[in-house]
């Protein structure tokens, strides 16, 4: 889920486990092209939906808020919707 902002500036973390490396390179390129000032980092967080897609033969990409999946207090909650966090990171979802 991307849309929760922890801190004063948005940051996007790219997952580097259980992902298709070519697809991740594409995602990073899209982010750099459309949001060149967005802070980014890498995380070794695992075990989200992208992992099961990759294990079943589908290319997958993983990206989350800085701090990982569970930093969001609405993680896996009925209030977890992308519209609640309308910020620059949300633009990546739509790119």
N, C-alpha and C positions, 0 to 999 in steps of 0.2 A: 504494500500500500504506500503510495506516495501522496503526500498532502499535509502531513503533520510537520510543523516547524518548531524545532526545539532550539531556543536561543533567539538571537536577534536577526540573524541572516540565514536564509535557506541554504542547505547543502545536500547534495545528492551523493549517495554512496553506491558504487558499482559492486555487485556481488562477484567474487572471483572463484566460486566453487559451484560445481554442478550447472555450468552454463556452457553454451556454444560460443567458443572464442570468436568466431567470425561475426556472429550476431552481436556479441558484446562490443566488438570494435565498431560495428555500425551504430549501435546505440550511443557510444561515446562520441562518435563523429557527429551524429545528429545533435547531441547536447552541445558540443563545442560550436557547431555552426549556428544554432538558433539561440543559445544562451551562453555566449562566450564569457560572461562575467560570473556565471554561477560557480560557486565553490564545489569541487568534487573530491571524492576520496574513494578508496577501495575497502571492502569488508570481506571477511571470510565467513560471514553469516551463512547458514545453510538451512536446509530443510523446509523451504517454503514451496509454493506451487511450482516454481520453475524446475525444481529437482525432479519431481515426478514426470513432468513433460519430457525432460531430457532422457530419463530412464526408459521412457516409452517411445523413443525414436524421434521426438520433435525437437527442433532447435529451440533453445530457451535462453532468455536473458533475465537477469535479476538486478533490480536497483531499488534502493530503499532510502528512507531518511537517514541522515547521519545519526549514528547511535544505534542503528539496527532496528529490527522489526518491533521489538517489545518496548521501545522507548515511548511509543505512542500510547497514551492512556486509553484510547479507543480501539486498540489492536484486537481484532476478532470479537468485536462488539457490534451491536446493531446500529450504533452511531458512526460506524466506520464507513464513510462515504467520501469520494474524492471532492465533492463540491464544498465540503466544510472547510477545506484548507486552500482556498483560492489564492495561491501565491505563484511565484516564478517556477517553482518545481512542478506545479500542476501543468505548466505548459509542455513539459517533457512528455506527459501522458498523451497529449493531443498531437504531438509532432509526428 
